[in-house]
Amino acid sequence: MTMDKFIEKIEKKFKVPDRAADKVHMKAEKVHGGYLIYESRLKWDDEKEWIKIEAAKIIFRKNPEKFLIYWKRASGKWEFYAGCRSFASALNIIDKDSHGCFWG
């Protein structure tokens, strides 16, 4: 089974530096209509347990063709951030994070 090409692009774009790769992973998974981007890291008080911190969601809308970007509020609710025409643009917007919504 081959990995989804969009998941490969996400994980390549947000690759963790080697010096931290044993403690933090950037992951993506397919969700209904798009992709969830999250950080997986060792729990601060139990280094045997990994926790999942959801950062962004990219949803594809067919009409009009657009990628919708969402960020997760502290309340746990997803909020619309921006829309763009390409998947690469969506990844760049999340990476830039000009409002500090995705990475704090």
N, C-alpha and C positions, 0 to 999 in steps of 0.2 A: 504494500500500500504506500503510495507516495503522499508526502505532506502537501497540504493545500498551498498553492503558490502565494496566496495573499498572507497566509500565516508566516511563510518563509520571509516575505518582504518585511513584515512587521518585526519579526524577531531579529532580522539583520539590521534594520534601522535603529532599534533600541537595544542593541547588544551591550551587555554590561562589560566593563573593562575586566581583563583577566585577574587583576589584583583583588576584585570583589566577587568574582564568578562563583566562588564556593559558598557565598553567603546570600547572594541576591541573584534572581533570574528574572528576565523580562519575558513574558509569555503572551500568547494570544490563543483564543479559541473561537471557533465558529459558533455564533448564536443566531437565532431566528432573524434573517434579513441582513446579517452583517458579521462583525467581529468585535470581540471584547479584548482589550489590552489590559494586562494586569502585571503587577510586580509580585513575585513570590519570594519571600525572605524568611530567614529563621526567626522564630518568635524570640523576643528579647529576653524572656525569663525561662525559656526551655529550648535550648539549641538543637533539640531533636525533632521539634515540630515546625513545619513550614506553614506560613500563613499567606493568604491571598489578599492583595490590596488592589481593588479595581481602579483603574486610572481613566480609561477612555472607552468609548464605544463608537464604532463606525457602522452606519446603516446605509445600505444602498436603496435609493428610491428610483423606481423606473420612470415615473411620469411626474414632473420632468426628470430626466436623468441627472441624478445628483447624489453625492455622498454626504450624509448628515453626520456631524460629529457631536457627541454628547460627553459631558463630564459628570462625575458623581459628587454630589454635595455631601457634606458631613452628615446630613439627615438620612443619607442612603438613597435619595431620589436622584434620578438621572435628569440633567437639564441640558437643553439644546445649547450648543456653543457656536457652531458655524456650519455652513454648507459650502461645497465646492464641486467642481466638475470631474476631478480625477482622484483616484486612490492615492497616488503619489503626493498630490497637494494636501490631501487629508493627513497623511503621515507627517508632512512638513509642518502643518499647522499645529499638530499635537506636539511635535518635537520643539518647535519655537516656544510654545506655551506663553504667549505674551501677556496673559492675565494671571498666570500662576494657578490655573485651575487643575491641571493634570498632575504636575509634579510638586506642587506646593510652593 
